């Protein structure tokens, strides 16, 4: 397995393949993805809802709608909530929010905020992990922490949809590292995907929608 260590927020991207060919598509075509979220970090329901709202805002700019499901983490919770117990498809993503304790199990620095799993050869990546506690370490107030977490999520989903070449050279949400300028852009709500990335993400969602079941890592 090839490992690529990247900068702030992009984090640790595990690459086990490449992207499927993109498909040209106009912004008028409605597209949708579903995110199944497993919260192992202790992020509150209120904070999580705000982060999801921020992620959805970013993807809405691309013409991509998002549906969220907060999924059970234990067998006991699964007995009460089976909404995530569905067959995997390439438009359903598994997102895990990990605590700092869990993040320390990975050989990455404190300036790494997540990693995505990308498939070898053919297929679609559907799994990403976020070191959610680190969003709280980047901002002095709760509202900004939630907004930053939403951008972490949007970035890692971007890795799944853009693939190995998902980092932009000098601007946009896929640019790393995130420093003072980028954090100010996040605060103003203008840290977004670049136009070329918009086209590629829409093409990828379209290709996933037309594809069969996902053939990647286990969903939980």
Secondary structure, 3 states (H helix, E strand, C coil): CEEEECCCCCCEEEECCCCCCCCCCCCCCCEEEEEEEEECCCCCHHHHHHHHHHHHHHHHCCCEEEEEEECCCCHHHHHHCCCCCCCCECCEEEEEEECHHHHCCCCCCCCCCEEEEECCCCCCCCEEEEECHHHHCCCCCHHHHHHHHHHHHHHHHHHHHHCCCCCCCCCCCCCCCCCHHHHHHHHHCCCCCCHHHHHHHHHHHHHHHHCCECCCCCCC
